[in-house]
Amino acid sequence: MKTLVLENKQVVPVFKVLDSIKVAEGKGMRGKGKLQKKLVELEKEYQEDRKEIIKAFFKVDEDGELEKDKEGDLIPLEGKTKQEGLNAIQELLDEEVKIDIVTFDTKLKALYEALDEDKFSIAKDKEINEMGFDTLMDALEEVFTNKKEEENV
């Protein structure tokens, strides 16, 4: 199974990079759109998981918003510490997420090739985050360069 691997903390920066670029019409553009849809799903899942962690470690009001003390610090639940909650959130941020790309492999490869060959432009009024772009390219290279090595074996 072909998978694109990111960490939860990389999902939003990669989405923003994709949102900032324009590729020629066709497979590359469709690959971009399909990957963006998957990233939106992953971000929703992350936010739900984060809310569960927050509820498990910190006091929240009726609206699900974090309560803070007079100094503006989060209020841990009885028997919990602020640091335990923050550590759990960090673990979630560092968690790997895998996107099954089998159904849009050729479209995603067209996007990868367009980006790799500088056949894209920056959307009007947008900027590209270099670290986000590098993360995206690393993930795509991992998928498509390893595939080539497997085919040669």
C-alpha positions in Angstrom: 0.0 0.0 0.0 1.4 3.4 -0.9 1.2 5.9 1.8 2.2 9.5 2.3 3.5 10.0 5.9 3.3 13.2 7.9 3.1 14.2 11.5 0.0 15.9 12.8 1.9 19.2 13.3 2.8 19.2 9.6 -0.7 18.8 8.2 -1.7 22.5 8.3 1.7 23.9 7.0 1.5 21.4 4.1 -2.1 22.4 3.4 -1.2 26.0 3.3 1.7 25.4 0.8 -0.7 23.5 -1.4 -3.2 26.4 -1.1 -0.5 28.9 -2.1 0.5 27.2 -5.3 -1.0 26.9 -8.8 -0.1 24.0 -11.0 -1.2 23.5 -14.6 -4.6 22.0 -15.2 -5.0 18.3 -15.3 -3.6 15.5 -13.2 -1.3 17.7 -11.1 -4.2 20.0 -10.1 -6.4 17.0 -9.3 -3.6 15.5 -7.2 -3.4 18.8 -5.3 -7.1 18.8 -4.7 -7.3 15.2 -3.6 -4.4 15.7 -1.2 -5.9 18.8 0.2 -9.2 16.9 0.9 -7.3 14.3 2.8 -5.4 16.9 4.8 -8.7 18.6 5.8 -10.0 15.2 7.1 -6.8 14.7 9.0 -6.9 18.1 10.6 -10.5 17.6 11.7 -9.5 14.3 13.3 -6.6 16.0 15.0 -8.8 18.7 16.4 -11.3 16.1 17.8 -8.5 14.2 19.4 -7.0 17.4 20.8 -10.4 18.3 22.4 -10.6 14.9 24.0 -7.1 15.4 25.5 -8.0 18.8 26.7 -11.2 17.5 28.4 -9.1 14.7 30.1 -6.5 17.1 31.6 -8.0 20.6 31.9 -11.1 22.4 33.2 -13.4 23.5 30.4 -16.5 25.6 30.5 -19.9 24.7 29.0 -18.8 25.7 25.6 -15.8 23.5 25.7 -13.4 26.4 26.0 -10.4 26.1 28.3 -10.7 27.8 31.7 -7.8 29.9 32.9 -6.8 31.1 36.3 -6.2 34.8 37.2 -2.7 34.6 35.7 -4.0 33.2 32.5 -2.7 29.7 33.0 -4.7 26.6 32.2 -6.4 24.9 35.1 -5.6 21.2 35.3 -8.2 18.8 36.6 -7.8 17.3 40.0 -5.1 14.7 40.0 -3.6 16.0 36.8 -0.9 18.5 36.1 -0.6 21.1 33.4 2.6 19.5 32.2 0.9 16.1 31.7 -1.7 17.7 29.6 0.8 19.6 27.5 2.9 16.5 27.1 -0.2 14.6 25.8 -0.9 17.4 23.3 2.7 17.3 22.1 2.5 13.5 21.7 -0.5 14.0 19.5 1.3 16.7 17.5 4.2 14.4 16.9 2.0 11.4 16.0 2.5 10.1 12.4 -0.5 10.2 10.1 -0.6 8.1 7.0 -2.5 9.0 3.8 -3.4 6.0 1.6 -2.7 7.4 -1.9 -3.4 4.3 -4.0 -6.6 5.8 -5.4 -4.9 9.0 -6.6 -1.3 7.8 -7.1 -0.9 9.0 -10.7 -2.4 12.4 -10.0 -0.3 12.9 -6.9 2.8 11.9 -8.9 1.9 14.5 -11.5 1.8 17.1 -8.7 5.1 15.9 -7.3 6.8 16.2 -10.7 5.3 19.7 -11.3 6.7 20.8 -8.0 10.0 19.1 -8.5 10.5 20.6 -11.9 9.4 24.1 -10.8 6.3 23.9 -13.0 4.1 25.8 -10.7 3.4 29.4 -9.7 2.4 31.1 -6.5 -1.3 32.1 -6.2 -2.1 35.8 -6.1 -1.8 37.3 -2.7 -0.2 34.2 -1.3 3.3 33.3 0.1 4.9 29.9 0.3 6.3 28.8 3.6 9.7 27.3 2.7 9.7 24.8 5.6 6.2 23.7 4.7 7.2 23.3 1.1 10.3 21.3 2.1 8.1 19.0 4.3 5.7 18.4 1.4 8.5 17.6 -1.0 10.2 15.3 1.5 7.0 13.3 2.0 6.4 13.1 -1.8 10.0 12.1 -2.5 9.7 9.4 0.2 6.7 7.9 -1.7 7.9 8.3 -5.3 11.6 7.7 -5.0 11.2 4.6 -2.9 8.7 3.3 -5.5 11.3 3.6 -8.2 13.8 1.6 -6.1 11.2 -1.1 -5.5 10.4 -1.4 -9.3 14.2 -1.8 -10.0 14.5 -4.8 -7.6 
